Structure formats: C-alpha cells, structure tokens
Amino acid sequence: MGGSSRALDFIPGSSPPRTPQWFDALRGFLDEHPHAGVGEIGLDRWMENPNLPDQEAVFLQQLELAAERNLAVSIHCLKAWGPLENALKNNPRPERGFLVHSYGGSAEMIPVFAKLGAYFSFSGYFAHDRKSAQREVFKKVPLDRLLLETDAPDMLPPRELQTFPGEINDPRNIQGIYEYAAGLWNIPLPQLAARMEANFKSLFLAPSKASG
Ligand SMILES: [Zn+2]
C-alpha cells in the first residue's frame, strides 16, 4: 500500500493504514444506518508485525461509539485475550452485550467475558479433528450466550459439514453447522434453532439509541 496513495493521506505509522478521517467516516455511516452493527473490530496479535497499542487506540474509539449508541458489536480477537479483557473491563460497553466471534480463548475466560456481556460464536472450523480442544472449551459457553456462524468466506468447515461443498466457505453452510452443533450440545435441532434465534434477537435486534 505504501507508495500508491493518490488522494488519501494516511496517519503515519498506522497499521494497517488509515486516514485521519476514518472515525468521522464511520460515525457518518452509522448516522445513515442507525441500526447497523459495528465490526468486526478487535485485537489481533497473530497477524504479521502487530501494532497492539495502535490497534487498542482504534478499538477503543469504535467500542465507545458502539456503547454510546448501544449498537451490536462483533469482536475479533486472536492471541490478545488479556488486552481484550482489560479494554472491555475498563470502558463502556453496549448495553445489549457484544459478540466475540469464533471464540478461540480459554475456558476460564468464558465466565469473565460473559459477565461483561459477551456472546460467543462457534464456526464450522471448530469441527475439524484438530480443533477438539477448542470444542471442549466451547461446551462451557452457556446456551443463552451461544451463536453459530460460518465466517464465510473464511474458516472452511470439514467436508462433511459443507452443505454447499467447495474450496471457499459458503454462507449456506450454516445449515451443516446447525446440525453439527445440535449433536455437539446434544439437543434436538429445533430446540437449538429456537435458542439461537432468541440469542440473535437479544444481541442484534435490541433497540439502538438515537445518535446524539
Ligand atoms: Zn474475525
């Protein structure tokens, strides 16, 4: 990206690059679409050369805006669970709660994040054989805080879960993930589906506040 900036000036050292206007632009989009969610936002120490202080500064601005307006937030976190906990603990959060998508943290952190308002989403990726440890962690998520996702086009599930088989994950694979999750949590599929619908409504369809 470095040398090709034509009209856009980036904040020096921002990684990945962002313009000084990024926050006003985000606020403007949310003014136009007051029921939209915010995300994915979050912290990622798995990426190449992560600049965590820079990520934290941006994340906190996004989180504050979402909290102010009580918007649904989808949080991405890789290898930064301690910093995420601190950020959430010490700052206002949306009243409706927030989603930690494709949760890859520890079992011990589940009640900690749940107390702060977290929902946890499980993707078909966790159905791969090598992910059995994380599946055990996921079983500790209370059912009223669980959601299911594909994370398409990423996180390709194993072949047997692919309702629409291919090399790229398809959003319609959600069907296979529901069937798999019903087996994993050992509850009938209609009951699981009803629970997921209720959780979805609490998190994503709660009323937001008018922008001030
Ligand atoms: Zn993500």
Residues whose N, C-alpha, C, O or C-beta is under 5 A from the ligand:
A	BS01	ZN	E40 H76
